[in-house]
Amino acid sequence: MSNDSDDSCIVKHFESYAELDENSQQLLLSLEEGPEKWPKNTILWQQGDQSDSFYTLSKGWACSFRDLEDGTRQVLDVYVPGDIVGLREFSFRKRITSVVMLSDAELCAFPRHHLDHIFSSSLVLCSVMFMITSRDQAILLERLVNLGRRSAREKLAHFLVELSYRLLRTNAFVENHLSLPLSQSVLADALGLSAVHVSRTFQEFRQEGLLNTGNAHLELLDINGLQSVAGFDEFYLESPISES
């Protein structure tokens, strides 16, 4: 593999799903635009903006959200380093969500109109794209179960453990403890809970030695313990068929 592909955001992501030959790597490299830095709290795009590209999150964290009529918001997803941002919207002319940086971040743009070239040039890349979107859909389905049928303790624990598994997928180093740049308000908006409810649940988790909070960060002290609280089953995050 070339040095350029070693540094490529999207090549690294695609290779977590399937081995890419040199031609596929070079095709991705030719279509990917260079990384740009985005400061914390910067809006990447607003709902209704023109949908002309998706991005690979090389460094940092972001979230997608919808503003509601009553002034509140629903956080739809939290993106971790290595994730693809905006892939759900590539078939729409306008953005269906807004995206904001949760920390200082670095993103690589991938113009939407270049997808036709990928689809016509590489069966491997087409397959990987399908696997990525299928796994994204599985995460959303599990999120619906989490929102609708689990207690507040289970919701919070499940969401945090899922993030740790997703970080492993993008080759991040994860032990039994992990620091996340997530405020209580972001988690409340993601899980349909009040800030007071999140704070009370976090107090319980702190007393149980599962996590620490402070300065808009979460430190997961015992991921295995949180997994037990959530009754977490990683089946929906399993490796693609091609790796079996």
C-alpha positions as CSV (number, residue, x, y, z in Angstrom):
1,M,0.0,0.0,0.0
2,S,1.3,3.5,-0.8
3,N,2.0,6.2,1.7
4,D,-0.8,8.3,0.3
5,S,-3.3,5.5,0.9
6,D,-1.9,5.0,4.4
7,D,-2.9,8.7,5.1
8,S,-6.3,8.6,3.4
9,C,-9.4,9.0,5.5
10,I,-11.7,7.1,3.3
11,V,-9.3,4.3,2.3
12,K,-8.8,3.4,5.9
13,H,-12.5,3.3,6.5
14,F,-13.2,1.1,3.4
15,E,-10.4,-1.2,4.4
16,S,-12.0,-1.9,7.7
17,Y,-14.7,-3.7,5.7
18,A,-12.7,-5.4,2.9
19,E,-9.2,-5.7,1.5
20,L,-8.8,-3.2,-1.3
21,D,-6.5,-3.8,-4.3
22,E,-4.2,-1.1,-5.6
23,N,-6.7,0.0,-8.3
24,S,-9.5,0.5,-5.8
25,Q,-7.2,2.4,-3.5
26,Q,-6.0,4.7,-6.2
27,L,-9.6,5.3,-7.4
28,L,-10.6,6.5,-3.9
29,L,-7.5,8.6,-3.6
30,S,-8.3,10.3,-7.0
31,L,-11.8,11.3,-5.8
32,E,-11.1,12.2,-2.2
33,E,-10.4,15.9,-1.4
34,G,-7.8,16.9,1.1
35,P,-8.6,17.2,4.9
36,E,-9.9,20.4,6.3
37,K,-9.9,21.5,10.0
38,W,-13.2,22.4,11.7
39,P,-13.2,24.0,15.2
40,K,-15.5,22.8,18.0
41,N,-19.1,24.0,17.7
42,T,-18.7,24.7,14.0
43,I,-21.7,23.8,11.9
44,L,-20.7,21.6,9.0
45,W,-24.0,22.0,7.3
46,Q,-27.6,23.0,8.1
47,Q,-30.8,21.1,7.3
48,G,-31.9,22.3,3.9
49,D,-28.4,23.1,2.6
50,Q,-27.3,21.7,-0.8
51,S,-26.2,18.1,-0.5
52,D,-23.1,17.9,-2.7
53,S,-20.7,15.7,-0.7
54,F,-20.2,13.4,2.2
55,Y,-17.2,13.4,4.6
56,T,-14.9,11.1,6.4
57,L,-14.2,12.2,10.0
58,S,-10.5,11.8,10.2
59,K,-10.1,13.3,13.7
60,G,-12.5,14.6,16.3
61,W,-16.2,14.1,17.0
62,A,-19.4,15.4,15.5
63,C,-23.2,14.9,15.7
64,S,-26.2,15.2,13.4
65,F,-29.4,16.7,14.7
66,R,-32.8,18.1,13.9
67,D,-34.2,21.3,15.4
68,L,-37.8,20.9,16.6
69,E,-40.6,23.4,16.5
70,D,-40.6,23.9,20.3
71,G,-36.9,25.0,20.3
72,T,-35.5,21.6,21.4
73,R,-33.5,19.3,19.2
74,Q,-33.1,15.6,18.6
75,V,-29.6,14.3,18.2
76,L,-29.7,11.6,15.6
77,D,-26.2,10.3,15.6
78,V,-22.8,10.8,17.2
79,Y,-19.9,10.4,14.8
80,V,-16.6,9.0,16.0
81,P,-13.1,9.3,14.3
82,G,-13.2,7.2,11.2
83,D,-16.9,7.5,10.5
84,I,-18.5,8.6,7.3
85,V,-20.7,11.7,7.7
86,G,-23.6,12.4,5.4
87,L,-23.7,9.1,3.6
88,R,-27.4,8.7,4.4
89,E,-28.2,11.9,2.5
90,F,-26.1,11.3,-0.7
91,S,-29.3,10.5,-2.8
92,F,-31.0,13.8,-1.7
93,R,-30.6,17.2,-3.2
94,K,-30.8,18.9,0.2
95,R,-29.6,18.0,3.6
96,I,-32.2,16.3,5.8
97,T,-30.2,16.9,9.0
98,S,-27.7,19.4,10.5
99,V,-24.2,18.5,11.7
100,V,-22.1,20.2,14.3
101,M,-18.6,19.5,15.6
102,L,-18.5,18.2,19.2
103,S,-14.7,18.8,19.3
104,D,-12.0,20.2,17.1
105,A,-12.1,18.0,14.0
106,E,-10.6,17.2,10.7
107,L,-12.7,16.0,7.8
108,C,-12.1,14.8,4.2
109,A,-14.7,15.7,1.6
110,F,-15.8,13.1,-1.0
111,P,-17.9,14.8,-3.8
112,R,-21.3,13.1,-4.3
113,H,-21.1,13.3,-8.1
114,H,-18.0,11.0,-8.0
115,L,-20.0,8.1,-6.8
116,D,-21.1,7.2,-10.3
117,H,-17.4,6.7,-11.2
118,I,-17.0,4.4,-8.3
119,F,-20.1,2.4,-9.1
120,S,-19.0,1.9,-12.7
121,S,-15.3,1.2,-12.0
122,S,-15.1,-1.1,-9.0
123,L,-17.3,-3.9,-7.8
124,V,-15.3,-4.1,-4.6
125,L,-16.0,-0.5,-3.7
126,C,-19.7,-0.9,-4.6
127,S,-19.8,-3.8,-2.2
128,V,-18.1,-1.9,0.6
129,M,-20.5,1.0,0.1
130,F,-23.4,-1.3,0.5
131,M,-21.9,-2.9,3.6
132,I,-21.4,0.6,5.2
133,T,-25.0,1.7,4.5
134,S,-26.4,-1.6,5.7
135,R,-24.5,-1.4,9.0
136,D,-25.6,2.2,9.4
137,Q,-29.2,1.1,9.0
138,A,-28.7,-1.6,11.6
139,I,-27.3,1.0,14.1
140,L,-30.4,3.1,13.5
141,L,-32.8,0.2,14.1
142,E,-31.0,-0.6,17.4
143,R,-31.3,3.0,18.3
144,L,-35.1,2.8,17.9
145,V,-35.2,-0.1,20.3
146,N,-33.0,1.8,22.7
147,L,-35.2,4.9,22.6
148,G,-38.5,3.1,22.9
149,R,-38.1,0.0,25.2
150,R,-35.1,0.5,27.6
151,S,-34.9,2.3,30.9
152,A,-32.9,5.5,31.3
153,R,-30.0,3.5,32.9
154,E,-30.1,1.0,30.0
155,K,-30.4,3.7,27.4
156,L,-27.3,5.6,28.6
157,A,-25.2,2.5,29.2
158,H,-26.1,1.0,25.8
159,F,-25.4,4.1,23.9
160,L,-22.0,4.6,25.6
161,V,-21.0,0.9,25.1
162,E,-22.0,1.1,21.4
163,L,-19.7,4.1,20.9
164,S,-16.8,2.1,22.4
165,Y,-17.5,-0.7,19.9
166,R,-17.7,1.7,17.0
167,L,-14.3,3.2,18.0
168,L,-12.8,-0.3,17.9
169,R,-14.2,-0.6,14.4
170,T,-12.3,2.5,13.2
171,N,-9.1,1.1,14.7
172,A,-9.0,3.4,17.7
173,F,-7.2,2.1,20.8
174,V,-9.9,1.2,23.4
175,E,-9.3,-0.4,26.8
176,N,-11.8,-0.9,29.6
177,H,-11.8,2.9,30.1
178,L,-12.4,5.7,27.5
179,S,-12.8,9.5,27.4
180,L,-15.6,10.8,25.2
181,P,-16.2,14.5,24.4
182,L,-20.0,14.3,25.2
183,S,-21.9,16.7,27.4
184,Q,-25.0,15.6,29.3
185,S,-27.1,17.8,27.1
186,V,-25.9,16.0,23.9
187,L,-26.8,12.7,25.5
188,A,-30.2,13.9,26.7
189,D,-31.0,15.1,23.2
190,A,-29.8,11.8,21.7
191,L,-31.8,9.6,24.0
192,G,-35.0,11.6,24.6
193,L,-34.3,12.2,28.3
194,S,-34.3,15.3,30.3
195,A,-31.0,16.8,31.4
196,V,-32.1,16.2,35.1
197,H,-32.8,12.5,34.3
198,V,-29.3,12.2,32.7
199,S,-27.6,13.9,35.6
200,R,-29.4,11.7,38.1
201,T,-28.4,8.5,36.2
202,F,-24.8,9.7,35.9
203,Q,-24.7,10.2,39.6
204,E,-25.7,6.6,40.1
205,F,-23.1,5.5,37.6
206,R,-20.4,7.5,39.3
207,Q,-21.3,6.0,42.7
208,E,-21.0,2.5,41.1
209,G,-17.6,3.4,39.7
210,L,-18.7,3.1,36.0
211,L,-17.8,6.6,34.8
212,N,-16.7,10.1,35.7
213,T,-18.1,13.3,34.3
214,G,-16.6,16.8,34.0
215,N,-15.8,19.6,31.6
216,A,-18.2,18.4,28.8
217,H,-16.4,15.0,28.8
218,L,-17.2,11.5,29.9
219,E,-14.6,9.1,31.2
220,L,-15.8,5.5,31.0
221,L,-14.1,3.7,33.8
222,D,-15.7,0.3,33.4
223,I,-17.0,-0.5,29.9
224,N,-17.6,-4.1,30.9
225,G,-19.8,-2.9,33.8
226,L,-21.8,-0.6,31.6
227,Q,-22.2,-3.5,29.1
228,S,-23.7,-5.5,31.9
229,V,-26.1,-2.7,32.9
230,A,-27.3,-2.4,29.3
231,G,-27.5,-6.1,28.6
232,F,-25.5,-5.2,25.5
233,D,-25.3,-7.6,22.5
234,E,-23.0,-6.5,19.8
235,F,-24.7,-8.6,17.1
236,Y,-25.8,-5.6,15.1
237,L,-22.2,-4.4,14.9
238,E,-20.7,-7.7,13.8
239,S,-18.0,-7.9,11.1
240,P,-19.2,-8.0,7.4
241,I,-19.9,-11.2,5.7
242,S,-16.7,-10.9,3.6
243,E,-14.6,-11.3,6.8
244,S,-16.3,-14.6,8.0
